[in-house]
Amino acid sequence: MAGTGLEQYRKRKGLTQAKVAEALGIDAGRMSRMEAGEIIPTPEELDRLVVMLEVTPNYLFSKHVLAEVAERARMAS
């Protein structure tokens, strides 16, 4: 999976990976892997990220990743 825009927008806000991870309630390793594009966020994590970073999801992740997040949310409901 390709990298994400997450790092770019996190840095624009002056936030560290550790601060974002703490706000999301996840460990720093998960945050690092998410930022590298190795794993995708849960629907809840994505919701928190877009609010925290003040961007739309498509600035953070590719359409493919967003489609997978949406599918997971649909399956969970």
C-alpha positions as a Markdown table, in Angstrom:
| # | Residue | x | y | z |
|---|---|---|---|---|
| 1 | Met | 0.0 | 0.0 | 0.0 |
| 2 | Ala | 1.3 | 3.5 | -0.8 |
| 3 | Gly | 2.1 | 6.1 | 1.8 |
| 4 | Thr | -0.5 | 8.5 | 2.9 |
| 5 | Gly | -1.0 | 12.3 | 3.3 |
| 6 | Leu | -1.5 | 11.8 | 7.0 |
| 7 | Glu | 2.1 | 12.7 | 7.8 |
| 8 | Gln | 2.0 | 15.9 | 5.8 |
| 9 | Tyr | -1.2 | 17.2 | 7.4 |
| 10 | Arg | -0.1 | 16.0 | 10.9 |
| 11 | Lys | 3.1 | 18.0 | 10.6 |
| 12 | Arg | 1.2 | 21.1 | 9.2 |
| 13 | Lys | -0.7 | 21.1 | 12.5 |
| 14 | Gly | 2.6 | 20.8 | 14.5 |
| 15 | Leu | 1.6 | 17.4 | 16.0 |
| 16 | Thr | 3.8 | 14.5 | 16.7 |
| 17 | Gln | 2.8 | 10.9 | 15.9 |
| 18 | Ala | 2.7 | 10.3 | 19.7 |
| 19 | Lys | 0.2 | 13.2 | 20.3 |
| 20 | Val | -2.1 | 12.0 | 17.5 |
| 21 | Ala | -1.8 | 8.4 | 18.7 |
| 22 | Glu | -2.7 | 9.5 | 22.2 |
| 23 | Ala | -5.7 | 11.5 | 20.9 |
| 24 | Leu | -6.9 | 8.5 | 19.0 |
| 25 | Gly | -6.4 | 6.1 | 21.9 |
| 26 | Ile | -3.9 | 4.0 | 19.9 |
| 27 | Asp | -0.3 | 3.0 | 20.4 |
| 28 | Ala | 2.5 | 4.9 | 18.5 |
| 29 | Gly | 3.3 | 1.8 | 16.5 |
| 30 | Arg | -0.2 | 1.6 | 15.0 |
| 31 | Met | 0.0 | 5.4 | 14.2 |
| 32 | Ser | 3.4 | 4.9 | 12.5 |
| 33 | Arg | 2.1 | 2.0 | 10.4 |
| 34 | Met | -1.1 | 3.9 | 9.5 |
| 35 | Glu | 1.0 | 6.9 | 8.4 |
| 36 | Ala | 3.2 | 4.7 | 6.3 |
| 37 | Gly | 0.2 | 3.2 | 4.6 |
| 38 | Glu | 0.8 | -0.3 | 6.0 |
| 39 | Ile | -2.6 | -0.4 | 7.8 |
| 40 | Ile | -5.8 | 1.4 | 7.4 |
| 41 | Pro | -7.7 | 3.3 | 10.1 |
| 42 | Thr | -10.9 | 2.1 | 11.6 |
| 43 | Pro | -13.9 | 4.2 | 10.7 |
| 44 | Glu | -13.8 | 5.8 | 14.1 |
| 45 | Glu | -10.1 | 6.6 | 13.8 |
| 46 | Leu | -10.7 | 8.2 | 10.4 |
| 47 | Asp | -13.5 | 10.3 | 11.8 |
| 48 | Arg | -11.2 | 11.6 | 14.6 |
| 49 | Leu | -8.3 | 12.2 | 12.2 |
| 50 | Val | -10.3 | 14.4 | 9.9 |
| 51 | Val | -11.6 | 16.5 | 12.8 |
| 52 | Met | -8.2 | 16.8 | 14.4 |
| 53 | Leu | -6.3 | 17.7 | 11.2 |
| 54 | Glu | -9.2 | 19.7 | 9.7 |
| 55 | Val | -9.1 | 18.0 | 6.3 |
| 56 | Thr | -11.4 | 15.8 | 4.3 |
| 57 | Pro | -10.6 | 12.1 | 4.3 |
| 58 | Asn | -9.4 | 12.1 | 0.6 |
| 59 | Tyr | -6.5 | 14.4 | 1.6 |
| 60 | Leu | -5.3 | 11.8 | 4.0 |
| 61 | Phe | -5.9 | 8.5 | 2.2 |
| 62 | Ser | -6.4 | 7.1 | -1.3 |
| 63 | Lys | -9.9 | 6.3 | -2.7 |
| 64 | His | -9.0 | 2.6 | -2.4 |
| 65 | Val | -8.3 | 3.0 | 1.4 |
| 66 | Leu | -11.4 | 5.1 | 1.9 |
| 67 | Ala | -13.5 | 2.5 | 0.1 |
| 68 | Glu | -12.2 | -0.2 | 2.4 |
| 69 | Val | -12.9 | 1.9 | 5.5 |
| 70 | Ala | -16.4 | 2.5 | 4.3 |
| 71 | Glu | -16.9 | -1.2 | 3.7 |
| 72 | Arg | -15.8 | -2.0 | 7.2 |
| 73 | Ala | -18.2 | 0.5 | 8.6 |
| 74 | Arg | -21.0 | -0.9 | 6.6 |
| 75 | Met | -20.3 | -4.4 | 7.7 |
| 76 | Ala | -20.1 | -3.3 | 11.3 |
| 77 | Ser | -23.5 | -1.8 | 11.3 |
